[in-house]
């Protein structure tokens, strides 16, 4: 169980997707370039089966930013998008 104190340790910020592209040789991964206002980050997200890259540009989404970077298919991912599973499809959270 996650406690309130655990939740307070999460650094969640709203970012704007400035570019999205499919990761070669995968069906699920997209490489996202995110503008967090004071910095830009690259994230890899397994949402390509639900979203096309062109429909993500300009979309604002919550990002978990205080994770150790992890490499996927040679791309260093610097955070995690927040999404939920609805009927087996990743659905991005709306910051509104």
C-alpha positions as CSV (number, residue, x, y, z in Angstrom):
1,X,0.0,0.0,0.0
2,X,1.2,3.5,-0.8
3,X,1.0,5.9,2.0
4,X,0.5,9.7,1.8
5,X,4.2,10.2,2.7
6,X,5.1,7.9,-0.2
7,X,2.9,9.9,-2.6
8,X,4.5,13.1,-1.5
9,X,7.9,11.9,-2.8
10,X,6.6,11.7,-6.3
11,X,7.6,14.7,-8.6
12,X,4.7,14.9,-11.1
13,X,4.8,17.8,-13.5
14,X,2.8,18.8,-16.6
15,X,4.7,18.6,-19.8
16,X,3.9,19.4,-23.5
17,X,4.7,16.8,-26.1
18,X,6.7,18.7,-28.8
19,X,7.6,15.7,-30.9
20,X,6.6,12.0,-31.1
21,X,8.0,9.3,-33.3
22,X,7.8,5.5,-33.5
23,X,10.8,3.6,-32.1
24,X,12.2,1.5,-34.9
25,X,11.7,-2.3,-34.7
26,X,8.9,-2.1,-32.1
27,X,5.1,-2.1,-32.3
28,X,4.5,-0.5,-28.9
29,X,7.1,2.2,-28.2
30,X,7.0,5.9,-29.0
31,X,9.9,8.3,-28.4
32,X,8.4,11.5,-26.9
33,X,10.2,14.9,-26.7
34,X,8.6,16.7,-23.7
35,X,8.8,20.4,-22.8
36,X,8.5,20.8,-19.0
37,X,8.9,24.6,-19.1
38,X,12.3,24.8,-17.5
39,X,13.8,21.8,-19.3
40,X,13.2,19.3,-22.2
41,X,13.3,15.5,-21.7
42,X,13.0,12.4,-23.8
43,X,10.7,9.7,-22.7
44,X,9.9,6.3,-24.2
45,X,6.3,5.2,-23.8
46,X,4.5,2.0,-24.7
47,X,1.5,3.7,-26.2
48,X,2.0,3.3,-30.0
49,X,-0.9,0.8,-30.2
50,X,-3.3,3.4,-28.9
51,X,-1.8,6.7,-30.2
52,X,-0.3,7.8,-33.5
53,X,2.7,10.2,-33.2
54,X,0.9,13.0,-35.1
55,X,-2.0,13.1,-32.7
56,X,0.2,13.6,-29.7
57,X,2.0,16.8,-30.7
58,X,1.0,19.7,-28.5
59,X,-0.8,17.5,-26.0
60,X,-0.2,18.3,-22.3
61,X,0.3,15.3,-20.0
62,X,1.4,14.6,-16.5
63,X,5.0,13.2,-16.2
64,X,6.6,11.5,-13.3
65,X,10.0,13.1,-13.3
66,X,12.0,11.8,-10.4
67,X,12.8,8.3,-11.7
68,X,16.3,7.0,-12.5
69,X,16.7,7.1,-16.3
70,X,16.2,3.8,-18.1
71,X,17.2,2.8,-21.6
72,X,14.8,1.3,-24.1
73,X,16.0,0.2,-27.5
74,X,19.1,2.5,-27.1
75,X,17.0,5.5,-26.1
76,X,17.5,7.0,-22.6
77,X,14.0,7.6,-21.1
78,X,14.0,10.4,-18.4
79,X,10.7,9.9,-16.7
80,X,7.3,8.2,-17.2
81,X,4.0,9.4,-18.6
82,X,1.0,8.8,-16.4
83,X,-1.8,6.8,-18.1
84,X,-4.5,4.4,-17.2
85,X,-5.6,1.2,-18.8
86,X,-9.2,1.3,-20.2
87,X,-10.3,-1.9,-21.8
88,X,-6.7,-2.9,-22.6
89,X,-5.7,0.4,-24.1
90,X,-3.4,3.0,-22.6
91,X,-5.3,6.3,-22.0
92,X,-3.3,9.4,-21.2
93,X,-4.4,11.4,-18.2
94,X,-5.7,14.8,-18.9
95,X,-4.2,17.5,-16.6
96,X,-7.5,19.3,-16.6
